[in-house]
């Protein structure tokens, strides 16, 4: 709601600016023409879709992986958050005729997708299994999250994402060709993709055993910050009150990748069901892979956009359009999870508060990269004065 109010306020301000500038504008001036001393402002509502985030590790099954009757109940695929709403603000200033300074900022706020599965732990209920590959034997194995009629289980996977970006460019208008006015653009680009993937379990005893707490959390958090220089070209076409422009840009630069892994077990099973204790490490996040790590890699961020507009006054126009943005070399949270587990170090697996690593240091950490894209539609209001 706060984002909607902010966008509405900007639109009202733009309308007021357009009304004040109406008398000073040249009615037949092409919308794409840049004049010295002229300001341009725009506000757009965005609806964008993101490339699915991979979540290849199966989290919950009803048996061991490889058995013909086993079904993956949670995890083991891709996840997306559907249509992601956001906004974009654009601004420009004509330094000289045919030369302008342009800036824009867009933000797609955090959006989440939650999936869950549970078992009552009563006789006849399905036992929920967390499958993994034993680091010592190399064989498929599993641990019971629920075991009828001893303990129940509720499990949940949460995925969130957000995207923002900003640009500062110079634009130089070339001579018209075939009825199109061409601009060459170049400058600086910033892009930030933030995603989290968490897995939570609760495995309380089934009555008549006294109620207890046995809750695990595994968090995989990734952030990608791109900084780069970009160049591009834009074609503008004016036909009376209607206009259109298409833009192609490519940015080259540094992708700063950050991965933060954490996990915990909260339980009172070792204090006679009284005082809660917290132990580091869950089922996938353990001492061998937990922590914050970052590195910088080369990346490419191209963008394509097409916009159509209708001038409602000489100083104001309504615009609709489509954008596609791609980023190479990003880290995404599901790709940072490993199924190769040495359970000896984990209180969650062993139910031993003194659990200590014996054998291979697994799960280990390594950066696993992939690509990302976002595409969507925009509708907005632009003014010049």
C-alpha positions in Angstrom: 0.0 0.0 0.0 2.9 2.4 0.8 4.4 1.9 -2.7 1.0 2.6 -4.3 0.6 5.8 -2.3 4.1 6.9 -3.3 3.5 6.2 -7.0 0.2 8.0 -6.9 1.8 11.1 -5.3 4.4 11.2 -8.0 1.7 11.0 -10.7 -0.2 13.8 -9.2 2.9 15.9 -9.1 3.7 15.2 -12.7 0.2 16.1 -13.8 0.5 19.4 -11.9 3.9 20.1 -13.6 2.5 19.3 -17.0 -0.4 21.7 -16.5 1.9 24.5 -15.4 4.1 23.9 -18.4 1.3 23.7 -21.0 1.5 27.3 -22.1 5.3 27.2 -22.5 5.4 24.1 -24.8 5.5 24.0 -28.5 2.4 22.1 -29.6 3.9 20.4 -32.6 7.4 19.6 -31.2 8.2 15.9 -31.6 8.1 14.1 -28.2 11.5 12.6 -28.7 13.2 16.0 -29.4 15.6 17.1 -26.7 15.8 20.9 -26.2 18.4 22.7 -24.2 17.2 23.5 -20.7 14.2 21.2 -20.9 13.3 18.8 -18.0 11.5 15.4 -18.4 10.0 13.4 -15.6 8.2 10.1 -15.7 6.6 7.6 -13.3 5.6 4.1 -14.3 3.9 1.1 -12.7 5.6 -2.2 -13.5 4.4 -5.7 -13.6 7.5 -8.0 -14.1 8.1 -11.7 -14.2 11.4 -13.3 -13.1 13.2 -16.4 -14.3 12.3 -19.3 -12.1 14.7 -19.8 -9.2 16.2 -23.3 -9.2 15.6 -25.4 -6.0 17.1 -28.7 -7.1 17.5 -30.3 -3.7 14.5 -32.4 -2.6 13.6 -31.4 0.9 10.8 -33.8 1.9 9.8 -37.2 0.5 7.8 -40.2 1.6 10.7 -42.6 1.1 14.3 -42.8 -0.1 15.3 -41.3 -3.4 15.7 -44.0 -6.0 12.9 -46.2 -4.7 10.2 -46.5 -7.3 7.4 -45.6 -4.9 9.0 -42.5 -3.5 7.5 -39.1 -4.1 9.1 -35.7 -3.7 6.7 -33.7 -1.5 8.7 -30.5 -1.1 11.6 -29.0 -3.0 13.4 -30.6 -5.9 12.3 -28.2 -8.7 11.9 -24.5 -9.5 10.1 -21.8 -7.7 8.8 -18.4 -8.8 6.7 -15.6 -7.3 4.5 -14.9 -10.3 3.8 -11.3 -11.3 5.9 -8.9 -9.3 4.6 -5.3 -9.1 7.0 -2.4 -8.8 7.7 1.1 -10.1 10.2 3.1 -12.1 11.1 6.8 -12.0 12.8 8.5 -15.0 14.3 11.9 -15.3 16.1 13.8 -18.1 17.6 17.3 -18.7 18.6 18.8 -22.1 22.2 20.1 -21.7 22.2 21.3 -25.3 20.0 20.7 -28.3 20.7 17.0 -29.2 22.5 16.3 -26.0 20.8 15.2 -22.7 21.5 13.7 -19.3 19.2 10.9 -18.3 18.6 8.9 -15.1 16.2 6.2 -14.0 15.5 4.1 -10.9 13.3 1.1 -10.6 12.3 -1.2 -7.7 10.5 -4.5 -7.5 9.8 -5.0 -3.8 10.2 -8.3 -1.9 7.6 -10.9 -2.9 7.3 -14.4 -1.4 6.2 -17.9 -2.2 5.6 -20.5 0.5 5.0 -24.2 0.2 4.4 -26.7 3.0 3.7 -30.3 3.8 2.8 -31.9 7.1 2.0 -35.2 8.8 -0.1 -35.8 11.9 2.2 -38.6 13.2 -0.9 -40.7 14.0 -1.1 -44.3 13.1 -1.7 -44.7 9.4 -0.2 -41.3 8.5 2.6 -40.8 6.0 6.1 -40.6 7.4 7.9 -37.6 6.1 11.6 -38.2 5.2 14.4 -35.7 4.6 16.5 -37.4 1.9 20.3 -36.9 1.6 23.5 -38.5 0.4 25.6 -39.9 3.2 29.0 -38.3 2.9 30.7 -41.3 4.5 29.1 -44.1 2.4 28.1 -42.1 -0.7 24.7 -43.8 -0.6 21.2 -42.4 -0.5 19.9 -42.1 3.0 17.2 -40.2 4.9 16.1 -39.0 8.4 12.6 -39.1 9.6 10.9 -35.8 10.2 7.7 -37.5 11.3 7.5 -41.1 12.5 4.0 -42.6 13.4 3.0 -42.9 16.1 6.0 -41.2 17.9 6.2 -37.7 16.5 4.5 -35.5 13.9 6.0 -33.0 11.5 5.2 -29.7 9.7 7.6 -28.5 7.1 7.8 -25.3 5.1 9.9 -23.8 2.3 9.9 -20.0 1.9 11.3 -18.2 -1.1 11.6 -14.4 -1.5 13.0 -12.1 -4.1 13.5 -8.4 -4.9 15.1 -6.5 -7.7 16.2 -2.9 -8.1 18.3 -0.9 -10.6 19.5 2.5 -11.5 21.2 4.2 -14.5 22.9 7.5 -15.3 23.4 8.0 -19.0 24.3 10.7 -21.6 22.2 10.7 -24.8 23.3 12.1 -28.1 20.8 12.6 -30.9 21.9 11.6 -34.4 20.6 12.8 -37.7 17.2 11.2 -38.6 17.4 8.1 -40.8 14.3 6.6 -42.6 11.9 8.7 -40.5 13.5 7.6 -37.2 15.4 9.8 -34.8 18.4 7.9 -33.4 20.0 8.4 -30.0 23.3 7.0 -28.8 23.3 6.4 -25.1 26.1 5.6 -22.7 26.8 5.7 -19.0 26.7 3.7 -15.7 24.4 0.9 -14.6 23.6 -0.7 -11.2 21.5 -3.8 -10.7 20.7 -5.6 -7.4 19.1 -9.0 -7.1 18.3 -10.3 -3.6 16.8 -13.7 -2.9 16.4 -16.0 0.1 15.4 -19.6 0.4 14.6 -21.1 3.8 13.5 -24.5 5.1 11.8 -24.9 8.4 10.7 -28.0 10.2 8.9 -28.8 13.4 8.8 -32.4 14.8 6.9 -32.5 18.1 6.1 -35.7 20.0 2.6 -37.1 19.6 0.5 -37.4 22.9 0.6 -39.0 25.4 4.3 -38.0 25.4 4.6 -34.5 26.9 4.6 -31.7 24.3 8.1 -30.6 23.2 9.9 -28.3 20.8 12.1 -29.6 18.0 12.4 -26.9 15.3 15.1 -26.5 12.7 15.8 -23.6 10.3 18.1 -23.6 7.2 18.6 -20.2 5.5 20.3 -19.6 2.2 20.5 -15.9 1.3 22.1 -14.5 -1.9 22.7 -11.0 -3.1 24.1 -10.0 -6.5 25.3 -6.4 -7.0 26.2 -5.4 -10.6 28.3 -2.3 -11.4 29.2 -1.5 -15.0 29.5 0.8 -17.9 27.0 0.6 -20.7 26.3 1.7 -24.3 23.2 1.5 -26.4 21.1 2.9 -29.1 17.5 4.2 -29.2 15.2 4.7 -32.1 12.4 7.3 -31.8 9.4 7.7 -34.1 6.8 10.5 -33.9 3.4 10.5 -35.7 1.2 13.4 -34.5 0.0 12.7 -31.0 1.5 9.2 -31.1 5.1 8.2 -30.7 7.2 5.1 -30.1 10.8 4.3 -29.1 12.8 1.1 -29.0 16.1 0.7 -27.0 18.9 -1.8 -27.0 21.7 -1.5 -24.3 24.4 -3.7 -23.0 26.4 -3.2 -19.8 29.7 -4.8 -19.0 31.1 -4.8 -15.5 31.6 -6.5 -12.1 29.0 -8.8 -10.4 29.6 -8.9 -6.7 28.2 -12.2 -5.5 27.4 -12.7 -1.8 26.1 -15.9 -0.1 25.0 -16.1 3.5 24.2 -19.5 5.0 22.9 -20.1 8.5 21.0 -22.7 10.4 19.8 -23.7 13.9 18.0 -26.2 16.0 15.8 -25.0 18.9 14.7 -27.8 21.2 13.9 -28.6 24.8 14.4 -32.4 24.3 17.6 -32.3 26.3 16.3 -30.4 29.3 13.3 -32.7 30.2 11.0 -30.6 28.0 11.6 -27.4 29.9 14.3 -24.8 29.0 14.8 -24.3 25.3 18.3 -24.7 23.9 19.6 -23.4 20.5 22.3 -25.3 18.6 24.0 -24.1 15.5 23.2 -25.9 12.2 20.0 -27.3 10.8 19.6 -30.1 8.2 21.4 -28.5 5.2 23.3 -25.6 6.9 26.1 -26.8 9.2 29.4 -25.8 10.5 31.1 -26.9 7.3 29.2 -24.6 5.0 27.7 -21.9 7.2 28.9 -18.3 7.0 29.0 -15.3 4.7 31.1 -15.4 1.5 31.5 -13.0 -1.4 33.5 -12.7 -4.6 33.5 -10.5 -7.7 33.1 -11.9 -11.2 32.7 -10.4 -14.7 29.1 -10.1 -15.9 27.1 -8.9 -18.9 23.7 -7.1 -18.5 21.8 -6.4 -21.7 18.4 -4.8 -21.9 15.8 -4.4 -24.6 12.7 -2.1 -24.3 9.8 -1.0 -26.5 7.5 1.9 -25.5 4.4 3.4 -27.1 3.0 6.8 -26.1 0.1 9.2 -26.7 0.4 12.9 -26.0 -2.6 14.0 -24.0 -1.3 17.6 -23.9 1.8 19.1 -25.6 3.6 18.6 -22.2 2.2 15.3 -21.0 2.0 11.8 -22.4 0.7 8.4 -21.4 3.1 5.5 -22.1 2.9 1.7 -22.2 5.8 -0.7 -22.9 7.7 -3.9 -22.5 11.2 -4.5 -21.0 13.6 -7.4 -20.9 16.7 -7.5 -18.7 19.2 -10.3 -18.6 22.1 -10.8 -16.1 24.9 -13.4 -16.4 26.9 -14.9 -13.5 24.5 -14.6 -10.6 24.2 -16.7 -7.5 20.8 -18.0 -6.6 20.0 -19.5 -3.2 18.7 -23.0 -4.1 21.9 -23.6 -6.1 24.0 -23.2 -3.0 22.5 -26.2 -1.2 24.2 -29.6 -1.1 22.6 -33.0 -0.5 26.0 -34.5 0.5 25.7 -34.5 4.3 28.0 -35.7 7.1 25.5 -36.1 9.9 28.0 -36.7 12.7 28.4 -32.9 13.2 24.6 -32.2 13.5 22.5 -32.2 16.6 19.4 -32.1 14.4 20.4 -35.5 12.8 22.0 -37.3 15.7 19.9 -35.9 18.7 23.3 -35.7 20.5 24.0 -32.3 22.0 27.7 -33.1 21.9 27.8 -33.9 18.2 31.2 -33.4 16.6 32.4 -33.8 13.0 34.0 -37.1 12.3 35.0 -37.8 8.7 34.5 -35.8 5.5 33.7 -32.0 5.9 30.4 -32.1 4.1 28.3 -30.2 3.1 31.1 -28.0 1.7 30.6 -24.7 0.1 31.3 -23.5 -3.4 29.9 -20.7 -5.5 27.4 -22.1 -8.1 26.3 -19.5 -10.7 23.5 -19.3 -13.2 21.8 -16.6 -15.3 18.8 -14.4 -14.5 16.3 -12.5 -16.5 13.3 -10.3 -15.8 10.7 -9.1 -18.2 7.4 -7.3 -18.0 5.1 -4.5 -18.9 4.9 -0.9 -17.8 2.4 1.9 -17.9 3.0 5.5 -16.8 2.8 9.2 -17.3 5.6 11.4 -18.6 5.9 15.2 -18.6 8.3 17.8 -20.0 8.7 21.4 -19.0 
